Amino acid sequence: MIVLAIDPGTVRSAWLVFDTQTGRPAASYESDFGDGRRLLAIEPNAVLIDRLRGWHDAARVGAVPFLGAIVIEQVMSYGMAIGAETIETIHWAGRFAEAAFPTPVYRIPRLTVRMALCHSTRANDANVRRALLDRFGGDSAIGRKATPGPLYGIHADLWAALGVACCWADMEPDDRAAARLP
């Protein structure tokens, strides 16, 4: 199954397409939206909304792969006070879910991703990145421009999107069903 994983942000969001059959980012497809871009990016939220709304039409003509699901990192407060930035991120995550209709949308909390990849609630972004690198074969998984690895092009917030995709791909069907938006 092909999924689109999103790490939402207040202004820009990271997204990538992930193939659960191969267990790898679908960046190797080299398919594009007609503008020569690979299937991963950190873009302004409004651009991502437009991409999500047009994805079905683009998939019909073969410009992009058909998506079986959208997976969004869920923002949670865990009893702590939250600020305007967090509220804005939640707002955009909801807009992404709405724009993805009729594709099924799932939300996975960051804590679940950290536990699945690092087996610790104290893991931070650096630990998640290291766990993902180890999962794909170490530092050589990134590769170079001449010899790109499966993680070539992954940087910044794309690591969080990749973590969400890997966590979702590893989940049992019952856990996936519980994460689905109604």
C-alpha positions in Angstrom: 0.0 0.0 0.0 1.2 3.5 -0.8 0.7 6.1 2.1 1.4 9.7 2.4 2.9 10.7 5.8 2.7 14.3 7.0 4.5 16.0 9.8 2.3 19.1 10.2 3.6 22.5 11.1 2.3 26.0 11.7 3.4 27.5 8.3 5.2 24.6 6.5 4.7 20.9 6.7 6.9 17.9 5.7 5.4 15.1 3.7 6.6 12.0 1.9 5.1 9.0 0.1 5.9 5.6 1.6 5.5 2.2 0.1 4.5 -0.3 2.9 5.2 -3.3 0.6 8.9 -2.4 0.2 9.1 -0.6 3.6 10.8 2.3 1.9 10.1 5.9 1.0 8.6 6.1 -2.5 11.0 8.8 -3.5 12.7 6.2 -5.7 9.6 6.2 -8.0 10.8 9.5 -9.5 7.2 10.1 -10.4 6.2 13.8 -10.4 3.4 16.3 -10.3 4.4 17.6 -13.7 6.9 20.0 -12.1 9.8 17.6 -11.9 9.6 17.1 -8.1 10.1 13.9 -6.2 7.5 12.5 -3.9 8.7 14.2 -0.7 8.9 17.9 0.3 8.7 20.5 3.0 6.2 23.0 1.6 3.9 25.8 2.7 0.7 24.4 4.2 -1.5 26.0 1.5 0.6 24.3 -1.3 0.2 20.9 0.5 -3.6 21.5 0.8 -3.8 22.1 -3.0 -1.7 18.9 -3.6 -4.0 16.8 -1.4 -7.1 18.1 -3.2 -5.6 17.4 -6.6 -4.0 14.0 -5.8 -6.9 11.8 -7.0 -7.0 13.5 -10.4 -3.2 13.2 -10.7 -3.3 9.5 -9.7 -5.9 8.8 -12.4 -3.6 10.1 -15.1 -0.6 8.3 -13.6 1.3 11.4 -12.5 1.5 10.2 -8.9 0.8 6.8 -7.3 -2.6 6.0 -5.9 -2.7 6.5 -2.1 -4.2 3.9 0.2 -4.0 6.2 3.2 -2.9 9.5 4.6 -1.0 9.3 8.0 -0.6 12.5 10.0 1.4 13.0 13.2 -1.1 13.8 15.9 -0.4 16.7 18.2 -1.2 15.9 21.9 -0.7 17.9 25.0 -0.5 15.1 27.6 -1.9 17.4 30.2 0.5 20.2 29.6 -0.5 23.7 28.7 -0.3 24.5 24.9 0.2 27.7 23.1 -0.9 29.4 19.9 1.7 27.6 17.8 0.4 24.2 18.9 -3.2 25.2 18.2 -2.2 26.4 14.7 -0.5 23.1 14.0 -3.7 21.2 15.1 -5.7 23.5 12.8 -3.6 22.6 9.8 -3.6 18.9 10.6 -7.4 19.1 10.5 -7.4 20.9 7.2 -5.1 18.3 5.7 -7.5 15.6 6.8 -10.4 17.4 5.2 -8.5 18.0 1.9 -7.5 14.3 1.6 -11.1 13.2 1.4 -12.1 10.4 0.3 -8.7 8.9 1.2 -8.7 7.3 4.7 -6.8 9.5 7.2 -5.0 8.1 10.3 -3.4 10.0 13.2 -0.5 8.7 15.1 0.8 10.5 18.3 4.5 11.4 18.4 4.8 9.4 21.6 3.7 6.3 19.7 6.3 6.9 17.0 9.0 7.3 19.6 8.0 4.1 21.4 7.8 2.1 18.1 11.2 3.3 16.8 13.2 3.9 20.0 11.4 2.0 22.7 11.6 5.0 25.0 9.3 7.8 25.9 12.3 10.0 26.5 13.6 9.7 22.9 14.0 13.0 21.0 14.2 13.9 17.3 17.9 12.9 17.1 17.1 9.5 18.6 14.3 9.0 16.1 16.6 10.0 13.2 19.3 7.5 14.4 16.7 4.7 14.8 15.5 5.4 11.2 19.1 5.4 9.9 19.8 2.1 11.7 16.6 0.6 10.3 17.6 1.4 6.7 21.3 0.3 7.0 23.1 3.1 8.8 24.6 6.3 7.4 25.1 4.8 4.0 21.3 4.7 3.6 21.4 8.4 2.7 24.0 7.9 0.0 25.3 10.7 -2.4 23.8 12.4 -5.4 25.7 10.0 -7.7 24.7 6.9 -5.7 21.5 7.8 -3.7 20.4 5.5 -0.9 16.8 4.8 0.1 16.8 7.9 2.4 18.4 10.3 -0.1 16.7 13.6 0.2 15.4 13.1 3.7 16.3 16.1 5.9 14.9 18.3 8.6 11.2 17.6 9.4 11.1 14.8 6.7 12.6 12.6 9.4 9.5 13.0 11.5 7.3 12.2 8.5 9.3 9.1 7.8 9.0 8.1 11.4 5.2 8.4 11.2 5.2 6.3 8.0 7.4 3.6 9.4 5.4 3.4 12.6 2.1 3.1 10.7 3.5 0.5 8.4 4.5 -1.6 11.5 1.2 -1.3 13.2 -1.2 -4.2 13.5 -4.5 -3.8 11.6 -6.5 -3.2 14.9 -4.1 -0.4 15.9 -4.5 1.2 12.5 -8.3 1.0 12.8 -8.1 2.8 16.2 -6.0 5.6 14.7 -8.4 6.2 11.8 -10.4 9.5 11.8 -14.1 8.9 11.9 
